[in-house]
Amino acid sequence: MKVLAICLIALIAAANGMTMLERYPSAFNFSKKRSIMSVMAQVEATIKANGPLDAITRVLDEYENEIHAE
C-alpha cells in the first residue's frame, strides 16, 4: 500500500513538472543567460586592456536588455 502511494505521488509530481515546463518554457532555460560575474569580468578585461568606454557601455546595455527581455 505504501509503495502504491509513493508511486502515485511520484506520478503526480512528474505530471505537474511537465505542465510547468510547457507553461513556462523560458523559466527553465538557463543556456542563454549570462551571469553578472561574466559581465563584470568582461568589463574588467576591457578596462585593463585600456579598451574604449563605448565597449563597456555596450556590454552593460546588452546585459540590461537581456534582463528586460526575460
N, C-alpha and C positions, 0 to 999 in steps of 0.2 A: 504494500500500500504506500509506503514511504517512497519507494522507487518510482511509482506511478506519479505521485505528487511532484517529485523533483523533476521528472521528465516533462510534466505538464507545465511547470513554471519555466523550465528552460525553453520550451517551445514557444510560450507566450513572449518571453524576453527576446528571443530571436526574431519573432514576427514584428514585435514593436521596434526593434533595431532596424529592420529592413524598411519599415514605414518611415522612420525618421530619416534614413538615407535618401528615400525617394522625395520626401517633403522638403528637406533642407540639404541639397547636394553640396552647396558651396561651404556649408559649415564644417564639413568633414574633409575638405580638400585642402591639405596643407602643402602641396607640392609647389604652388605658385607664390606662396607668401614669403616675403623677406623679413628677417628679424631686424630689430633696431640695432642689434650688435653688429650685424653685417653692414648696415648702412653707415654706422659710426666708424667702422673700420675702413670703409671706402673713403669717407670724408677725411679721416686721419691720414690715410695714404696720400690723398691728393694734397693735403696741406704740407706734409713732409716733402713731397716732390715739388713743392712750390708751384702747384697747378693753379690754373685761373679760378677766380672766385665764382665765375659763371658755372663751372663744372660742379662745384659744391652745391650751389643753389639748385642746379638741375637735378642732382641726385636727391636732394631733400624734397623738391617739388614732386618728383616721380613717386617717392615714398608716400608723400601726403596724398597724392591722387590714388595710389593703391589702397590706402586706408579708407578713403571716401568711397571707393568702388565696392568695398566689402559691405 
